[in-house]
Structure formats: C-alpha cells, structure tokens
C-alpha cells in the first residue's frame, strides 16, 4: 500500500483499536488460480506475538485453508470509515480554485502467514469468543448453548480454524493532513453535518488528527 509520510499511522494501540472496531476483514491470498479474497470476521489478540495474532474460521468447503499449506502468505485488510471530499468544502477553493476532489479513509493492512487449525476445540473457542463480542449489545445475547448439542457439533464440523501471527501492521489515516488548517476545518465541518455515520466519523477523525498536530 502506498503510504505518504503525512498519512502514516504506526501506533499499535491505534491500529489494534481499528481492527477491534471493524473486525470484518478481507483475507487476500495467492492460490493456484491466482489472487483470492475472502471476507470474514476476525478475532484480534494484540498481546500475542510482536504484532498480535488474528484468528477466524472458514467453511470447510472453502479451498483457502487447504491452499494455505502451499502458499501461507496472507494480507488482511480492515477498512475503517471513508468519505468523499468535495473541493467546494475548502475555503481556499473559492479564493484560488486550486483544489480537486478526493476521498478520505482509514485502513489497516495486517500481513502474516496462515496456520490451519482443523480442530473442533479451536473453532469452538473462536466461534464462542466472536459470538460473545458480537452479541454483547443484544437485549438477550445468543450463546452457543442455545443450540442443540448435536446441531452445534454438526455446524462446527463444517468449518476450519485459521490463525495468522501478524508480522507487519500498516496503517493509513488519509484525513487531509496535507491541507491547510482552514481547509481541513471546512471539509470536516461539512462532513459532520451530513446524515451518514461514516461521513461524520471521517469528519471527526479529521478534526482529531488536526488537533493532535497542534
């Protein structure tokens, strides 16, 4: 990923927070047919290893876990909020007209090598932890014990666990850091006034980054 210095984010706690908040990642691998992408939720354990460890499960019918034996290198992309930015939102545009449209976004790339765990205890643990996290906000959280034991065993047998010890984390926070303060404020204020949650999140992130640089 191309990351100009002013957009680089390398603080591990910030990168980990993005993964925790946006656990649905794009797993990119290279198999016999070329590049492949699978979209799955991940559990991230930041304290396990130098850059943390990702855990997930895939369908047994999905060839990705078998192909990983020969080509384990993987990239997982975690996409944060993103938003279009119009040049009309920059005060300087109305003075000089020397601005163009852009797209602001937050993203983390996690690199590593896939380790396969074709083991019921492993996948049971991954599913249980992911379920607890995802169900935490529900009035009556679903838990694995709600399902009949034989059905749950059948479902767990249909999936395979994967683990990725992360060897490199790359973060890009493209939030108009290369713009004048007045232009950042103008674009961020416009985004904060929009109805879209992602637009407002980007607007706030722009202001937060600008404030941290003062």
HELIX and SHEET records of a PDB file:
HELIX    1   1 UNK A    5  UNK A    7  5                                   3    
HELIX    2   2 UNK A   12  UNK A   21  1                                  10    
HELIX    3   3 UNK A   64  UNK A   67  1                                   4    
HELIX    4   4 UNK A   87  UNK A   89  5                                   3    
HELIX    5   5 UNK A   93  UNK A   96  1                                   4    
HELIX    6   6 UNK A  120  UNK A  135  1                                  16    
HELIX    7   7 UNK A  144  UNK A  146  5                                   3    
HELIX    8   8 UNK A  149  UNK A  157  1                                   9    
HELIX    9   9 UNK A  181  UNK A  192  1                                  12    
HELIX   10  10 UNK A  197  UNK A  212  1                                  16    
SHEET    1   A 4 UNK A   8  UNK A   9  0                                        
SHEET    2   A 4 UNK A 159  UNK A 174 -1                                        
SHEET    3   A 4 UNK A  53  UNK A  59 -1                                        
SHEET    4   A 4 UNK A  43  UNK A  45 -1                                        
SHEET    1   B 6 UNK A   8  UNK A   9  0                                        
SHEET    2   B 6 UNK A 159  UNK A 174 -1                                        
SHEET    3   B 6 UNK A 102  UNK A 117 -1                                        
SHEET    4   B 6 UNK A  73  UNK A  85 -1                                        
SHEET    5   B 6 UNK A  24  UNK A  31 -1                                        
SHEET    6   B 6 UNK A  34  UNK A  41 -1                                        
END                                                                             
